Amino acid sequence: MSKKITYLSIIFSLIIFWAGGRQARAEIKFSNVNVYGIKNGTAKISWDTFSEPTKAFVSYGTSADNLGKKIDYGVYDYNHETTLTGLEKDVTYYYKIIAVTKADEAKELFLQTFSTKDMPDTIAPEFITTRIIQVTKDAAAIFYETDEETRAEIKFGADFNNLNRDAGAGDFKKRHEVLIHDLDTDQKYYFKIIAEDRGQNKTSQIIETRTDRYLDSKTELIIDNIKPVDFDPSMVFAKEVKISWRTNLIARCRVRYGNGSEQYDKELEANDEERLLEHIITITGLEPAATYYYKLDCYDSFYDKSKESKEYTFTTLNPSLTVPKPKLPPAPYQDTDGDTLSDNYEKEIGTSPIKKDTDGDGFNDDVEIKYGYDPTVAGDTKLQKVLYLKPQLTAGKELEKGKELRALIRAEMGTVKVSEKNWKTLTNAYVYGGYPVAAIAKAIKFGGRTVHPTIPFGSWKNTAQYKDYINK
């Protein structure tokens, strides 16, 4: 009897061991994978896993080799559903799902696709910013930017209740400039911008301005305040140079340059071909310790005016020369890894305070920031213009700064209504662009005129538009 019990115990133990092993090695299986509800730049995706509950990661993008977006599904479950965002119309998207068990065993679903062809759009566009760039005696330049591609009709007039004249921008794009002529001198005008997206959804906004008493068709287009005109350690480096200048009338500008006088074999458009008063461009790929000659060519201004500057030169830095190291700010300052970024700042932007090269791509964190690259991502990942080419703070720190701004605005203006999109722009300006609360408040009051979504405060505060509205 004892031998029989022992024999049965052994068999029972083997069964338990075999079943446990089967369970530990149970294969994750996918079923009912479905992409649906594709509209307004989003799509729902659902799937089931069985054998045991899983959480998941969904990666997706516009090519099989570029699944750059990721959604985390952090709940362990058998049935899963999440929403993919930021989708564009008439694009084929690639995606894969990686399911993970509580024991950290993973299974990847083979690459799949879906199309956003004929994706409906029922959401009206939103204005990111609208502003008057400049006025003359008889003309006005209007700029507006929307969160998606739009075209617009502009109704305007001197009487708010009778906007009896029309202008338009026919191309679908996000950033628009419109020149309106044949206006009366020293007259207040109202402009109603009616933006329409590809889904025929519309939104509108009214801005106002007064025409000038001085600038007119006889005003000469002037280019001045050109930098550098020789070696400038703040703008000229071994392989690149920053060139800045100003025009008295808005204009598009380009730089033509080369290694010999009047021998310009290269040219670059400035400011993404937008009309501005303050201009800046960075030229890269230069030879160290070399002299370059350049001219500025500004065009497409009011009244079709254009202007070419005289010739200037600069000499790139000789890397063998000793360049003084920047002085560290006074205590308290701690830079454990010696990359000139303080430990506290590195914690705020998500880089390692004990590792000079956080992403391991061969370039120190401070070098990547200086040249406009993200120090947390290996490769040629550029910092964002909407963050003023500054590294993005951690989510917690950014949320903290956003709450701080809300409290300051509430104290300054009371309760105000600002759309989520516009509030994001204002928060970025405060957190990354260096804009003070006074400028943010006036931007809310005057439709964004004291804040630029990509130009930092240090430059924007010098523009005529900022000076015109900040003290109103």
Salt bridges, closest charged atoms under 4 A:
GLU27 OE2 - LYS107 NZ 3.13
GLU108 OE2 - LYS96 NZ 3.72
GLU145 OE1 - ARG175 NH1 2.88
GLU149 OE1 - ARG198 NH2 2.78
GLU153 OE2 - LYS155 NZ 3.12
ASP166 OD1 - LYS155 NZ 3.01
GLU177 OE1 - ARG252 NH2 3.42
GLU177 OE1 - ARG275 NH1 3.02
ASP186 OD1 - ARG210 NH1 3.80
GLU196 OE1 - ARG151 NE 3.61
GLU208 OE2 - LYS188 NZ 3.02
ASP216 OD2 - LYS137 NZ 3.56
GLU220 OE2 - LYS307 NZ 2.91
ASP224 OD1 - ARG246 NE 3.19
GLU262 OE2 - LYS295 NZ 3.14
ASP265 OD2 - LYS266 NZ 3.71
GLU267 OE2 - ARG254 NE 3.69
GLU269 OE2 - ARG254 NE 2.97
ASP272 OD2 - LYS385 NZ 2.76
GLU274 OE2 - ARG175 NE 2.30
ASP297 OD2 - ARG254 NH1 2.72
ASP300 OD2 - ARG252 NH1 2.09
ASP300 OD2 - ARG275 NH2 3.25
GLU308 OE2 - ARG256 NH2 2.39
GLU308 OE1 - LYS295 NZ 3.58
GLU348 OE2 - LYS397 NZ 3.50
GLU398 OE1 - LYS424 NZ 3.35
GLU400 OE2 - LYS397 NZ 3.52
GLU404 OE2 - LYS401 NZ 3.47
ASP468 OD2 - LYS472 NZ 4.00
